Amino acid sequence: MRTLLIIFSVFYGLRLLIRFVFPWLVRFFLRKRMTAFHQGSVHQNEARKEGDVSIKTNAKRKQDHNDGKGLGDYVNFEEVDDK
């Protein structure tokens, strides 16, 4: 009987813990991420003046794409007639 009481109390204790603590933790981490995201966007807007145009390119990606080293081997296939 004592074992059932312990299992029952642990079950309801975990249930209450999940019901109240888990939502609080989720809210805490979401607020933290939202403030970090907001501060990042404000920082980006302050760096540029109104009306300025900026084009961001990735020069490394263009070089990798144009040098052709990672493309693999060329294989010449011939059609075979089945007769």
C-alpha positions in Angstrom: 0.0 0.0 0.0 2.9 2.4 0.8 4.4 1.7 -2.6 1.2 2.6 -4.4 1.0 5.9 -2.4 4.5 6.8 -3.4 3.9 6.0 -7.0 0.7 8.0 -7.0 2.2 11.0 -5.3 5.2 11.0 -7.7 2.9 10.8 -10.6 0.7 13.7 -9.5 3.8 15.7 -8.4 5.3 15.4 -11.9 2.0 16.2 -13.4 1.7 19.4 -11.5 5.3 20.2 -12.2 4.9 19.8 -15.9 1.6 21.7 -15.8 3.1 24.8 -14.1 6.8 24.9 -14.5 7.1 23.8 -18.2 4.9 26.6 -19.6 6.9 29.1 -17.5 10.2 27.7 -18.9 8.9 27.9 -22.5 7.7 31.5 -22.0 11.1 32.4 -20.4 13.1 31.0 -23.3 10.8 32.5 -26.0 11.0 36.0 -24.4 14.8 35.6 -24.3 14.9 34.7 -28.0 12.5 37.4 -29.0 14.5 40.1 -27.2 17.7 38.9 -28.9 16.0 38.9 -32.3 14.6 42.4 -31.7 17.9 43.8 -30.6 19.6 42.3 -33.7 17.1 43.8 -36.0 17.3 47.2 -34.3 21.1 47.1 -34.6 20.9 46.4 -38.3 18.5 49.3 -38.9 20.8 51.7 -37.0 23.8 50.8 -39.1 22.3 52.0 -42.4 21.0 55.4 -43.1 17.5 55.9 -44.6 17.7 55.6 -48.4 21.0 53.7 -48.6 21.0 50.7 -50.8 23.3 47.7 -49.9 23.9 44.6 -51.9 25.4 41.7 -50.0 27.2 39.0 -52.0 29.0 35.9 -51.0 32.3 36.1 -53.0 33.5 32.7 -51.7 30.4 31.0 -53.1 30.9 32.5 -56.5 34.5 31.3 -56.6 33.6 27.8 -55.6 30.9 27.7 -58.2 33.1 28.9 -61.0 36.2 26.9 -60.5 34.5 23.6 -61.2 36.6 21.4 -58.9 33.7 19.9 -57.0 31.6 18.9 -60.0 32.8 15.3 -60.4 34.0 13.3 -63.4 32.6 13.6 -66.9 31.1 10.3 -68.1 30.3 9.9 -71.8 27.3 7.5 -72.2 26.5 5.8 -75.5 23.1 4.5 -76.4 22.8 0.8 -77.0 20.3 -0.5 -79.5 18.5 -3.6 -78.3 17.7 -5.8 -81.3 
